[in-house]
Amino acid sequence: MRIRLLIVLFYTLFISGCYAQYNKPIAPGSAGKSTVLLLMRDEYDNPLPMGNGFVIDKNHIITNFHTIENSASGLAVANSGNKRYKIIGMVNKDEKRDIAVLYVEDVDLKPVIFSDSIALEPGDRVFALSNPKGIEVATEMGIVNGVVNFKGITGATKRDSLIQITATIQPVGNGGPVVDETGKVVGAAISTNKKGIPFSFIIPAGYIQKLLRKSPPKTISFAKTKRSKSSFLSTDWSKLLREAVVGTSFKFDSNPNTGFYYFSLQNNLNKPVKNIKCLIVFYNSTGFPIETEAITITRNIMPKLAIRTEEFGRPRRTEIRDLTFWTEIRILGFEVVE
């Protein structure tokens, strides 16, 4: 009886151990330590929508082209904000496949190790890494759905394809690394929405490595961050991202002696969103920005609905209200609620 009990106990512990080992979270490896938050600014020094990237050596970071599109300066942030690296400019780009290589000052973060994303098969587990606040790395596990071929779409060849995955990639996570179960990078994360439905993809590592083999330009700058051709992913890829959450109906308070204002936020996705980071840009009659104000709306916005914000601005009337000819509500980032 005692021997039978010991056998049952051993069998139970063995099965439990195997189950726990299989379900144990996979460490992101060096890619977790190399994932950075990108804080880009335009020619007027206003912040652009945030994104992620990952370090490949002491002077280069990989990200999505749409993350640094129209930028004039930027910082890469990691390690609880204690590591901040100035981005000097862009080295190379592949607008069609939405990849950019950035040049940075000496980075002391561990670089990633590339894998071969071609070896991925439907059902394989992958992990999308992101650094949403420059503080710590978040890991989102997903399953490979399959390869999406873009043959027949303008600008695409029969070899142009992406790997679709089930992991939810937040907008700020665009450009971050996606790793396999060994912690090696299989590509860069990218997400979009089509008719309100969010989709997550991997830009295969092979495309990135092909771009890295190209000779770098003699001059490194932000001069070529303006888009010159459409991505084969979608003729309006960056537009789809911008239109996921839209700021509308800005209005100053009815009391002309105050500087208060309101606006609406519309969620065009099929999932709720929260923590919407907005930048209100005030322009004068010549189209020049005269003031900006950063605001975060923490409320949930349900799918296909909108909310009216609370009161923002200044209690006293200022020159800003008098000089403002029009405003822009720029969405810097948001979180999709699962």
N, C-alpha and C positions, 0 to 999 in steps of 0.2 A: 504493500500500500504506500509505504514511504517512498519507494523507488518510483512508483507511478506518479506520485505527487511532484517529485523532483523533475521528472521528464516533462510533465505538463507545464510546470513553472518555467523550465528552461525554454520550452517551445514558445510560450507566451512572451517571455522577455526577448527572445530572438526576433519574433515577428514584429513586436513593438519597436525594437531597435531599428529594424530595417525600414519600417514605416516612418519613424521619426527622422531617419537619415535621408530618406527620399524627400520628405516634406520640409527639411531644414532649408532656410533661405540660403541661396547661393551668394557667396561673397562676390562683389563686383570686380575684385582684383584691382590692378593698377588704374583701370579706367575710372573707378570711383574717385581716386585721388587726383585725377587729371581733368575732371569735369568742372567747368567754370561758368559763371554767370557773365553775360556780355551786356554792358551798359553803354549803348551807342547814342551819339548825339548828332543832330543835323547841323547844317551850316550856320544856323542861328543859335547854336548851343542848346537847343531844346531836346529833351530825351525822346528817343524812338522806342517802339515796342521792344521789350526785353526778350532775349533768347539765350541759348546755351551754346557751348562749344567744348572741344576737348584738345588737350595738349598732345602734340606728336613729337616734339623735341623742345629744346630750350628757347627756341625763337619762333615757333609756329603753332597756330591753333586752327583747327578745322571747325567750320560751322556751315549753316545754310546761307546761301547768297541773300535770300529775302530778309534774313536777320540783320544784315549790315547794309542793306540797300539804302541809298541816299544818305549815308552817314558821312560825317566829316571828322569825327574823333571818337574815342571810346576807351573803356577800361574792361579788363577781365578780372573778375573777383572770385576768390575762393577762401576756404579755411576760416569760416566765421567772419569774413570781411577783413581779416588780418593780412591777406595776400591780395594786393592790387597791382596789376600790370598794365602799363600804358600800351595801347595798340598803336603802332606806328603807321600802319596802312595795310592795304591788301596786296598780297603777292601774286595770286592767280585766282581765276574763277571759272566756273562752268555754269553759266546762267541756265542752260537748257536742263541740267540735272540738279540745279539749285545747290551748288557747292561753292564755298569760298575758302581760301587759305589766307590767314591773317599773319602779319609779322608783329611780334611783340618784343619788348625788352626782356632781358634774361629772366627766364622762368625757372624756378627751382621746384616745380611739381613733377612728379614721376610721369613720364610719357606712357601712352597706351601701347598695347601690343595688338597688331592687326591679325585677324583670322581670315578665312575665305568664306564669304557669305554665300557663294555659289553652292557650297556643301549643305546649306540649310534645306530642310524638307518640311512639308506640311506636318504639323504636330510637334515639331521641335520647340523647346522652351527657349525664350530669349528674355533679356532684361533691359528695359529702357531706363537709362540713368539721367537724372536731371539735378540741377543745382538752382532751385527757384529763387533763393534769396541770397546766394553767395555765402551761406552759412554751413549747410550740410547737404549731402547727396541723398536724394530720394530714389528708390528703386521700384519700378513697376514691372511685374512679371507678365509676360504674354506668350501666346502660342502663334507659331507661323501658320497663317491661313493658306498662303500660296504665293506664286509669282504673278504679278500683274504686268502684262506686256502692252506697250504703248504703240505698237505698230499700227500705222494708219492715221495716227494723230500728227498734225502738222509739225514738222521739225524733228520727229522721232524716227529712228531706224528700227529694224526688226530685232536688234539686240537691246534696245532701250527698255528697261523694265525696273520695277520696284518690288520689294517683298512686303506684302501686307501682313500685319500682325494684329492680335487682339488687344494688346496693351493700350491703355488710354494715355496718349501723349498730350500733356498740357501745352498751351501755346508757348509758354516760357521755356519748355523743354525742347523746342525745335532746335536742331543743330547739335543736341547732346549725343553721346555715344550709345549704341545698342550693343550688348555683349551676349555671347553664348554662355553655356554653363561652365566653361573653363575661365570665364572672365576676359576673353579676347574680343576685340571689337569687330563686329560683323558689318558695321555701317553707321550712318548718321540718322537720327530720328527726324521725321517730318510728319506733320499732321495737317489736315485740311477738313473742310466740310463741304458736302455736296447736297444741296437741297435740305440743309439743316442737319444732315447726318454726319457726325465726325468720323474720319478715317485716319488710321495710323499706318505709317509705312517705314521701311528701312531703305535708305539710299545705299546700295551695296558698296562694300569696302573697295571692290575692284575699281569702281568709278573714281573714288577718292585717290587711290594709289596711282591710277593713270594720270590724274591731274598733277600729282606730286612729282611725277617723272618729267613734266614739262619744264623747260628752262625758265627761271624766274626773270621778270623784267629788270632792266637796269635801274629804274626808279620805282621805289615803293611809296605809294601814296593812297589817298582816298579818292583820287580823281575818277576812277573807273567804277565807283560803286553805284552809279546810275545805270539802270537797266537799259540794255541795247537790243535785247532779243527776248522773246517769250520762252518760258520753260515748256518742255513737252508734257510736263505733268498736268498743266492746265494753262490755257491762254490767259487766264485771270487768277493764277494761283495765289499771289499775294493779296489780290482783291478779295478772294474768298475768305482768307484769314481775317482781313480787316472788317468784312461784313458779318462775321459771326456774332459780334456784339457791336452795336452802333449807338453812338450818342446823338441825340436829336433834340429839337425844340428848346434851345437855349433861350432864356428870357430873364431880363432883369426884373427885380421886385417892382411892384406898382408904385411904391413910394419913391419919388424921384430924389429924395434926400439921403438915400442909402445906396450902398454898393452891393446889396445882396442879389443873388441870382439862383435860378433853378434850371434843371435840364432833365431830359428823359433818357433812359437806357433801354434799348430793345434787344432781346435775346432771340436770334434767328436760328438757334440750334434746336435739336430735338431732345436735348438734355438740359437740366438746370445749370446755371452758372452762379458764381459768387466771387467775392474779393476782386471786383473789377477796378483796376488801377487806371485812372484817367488823368490826362493832362489837358487843362483848359488853356488855350492860346488865344490871347486878345490881339486883334490886328487893327491898325488905324486905316484911314481912308486910302493910303498909298499901298496897302497890303503888307506893311512892315509890322512884325510882332512887337508889341510894347509891354506885354506882361504875360506871365504864365502862372498857373496854380495847379499843383499836384493834389489829387483827391483819390481816396480809396472808398469804394462803396462795398460794404461787407454783406449787404442783404442778398438773399437768394433771388434770382430772377427765373421764373419758371419757363419751360420751353415755349417758344413762339409768343411770349408775352413781354410786357414792358413795365417799368416802374418810373415814377416821378421822384426825383431826389429831394432830400431835405434842403434847407436853406444853407447856401454857402456864400462866401464873400466877406465884405467888410461892413460894419455897422454904420459907418459914416460914408457919405458920398465922397468919392475921390475922382481924380482926373481920369482914372481908368475908364469909368463909366462914360464920361464926357467924350473921351477920345476914341472909344471902341466903335469901329465901323462894322466889323463882323467877328465871329468867334469860330474856333475849331475845337471840337471835342475829340481828342486823340486817345484811343484805347491802347494802353501800354501792355496790358496783360489781364488775364482772368483765369479762374479755375473752373473746370467742368466737374459738376457734382454727379457722382455715380449713384 
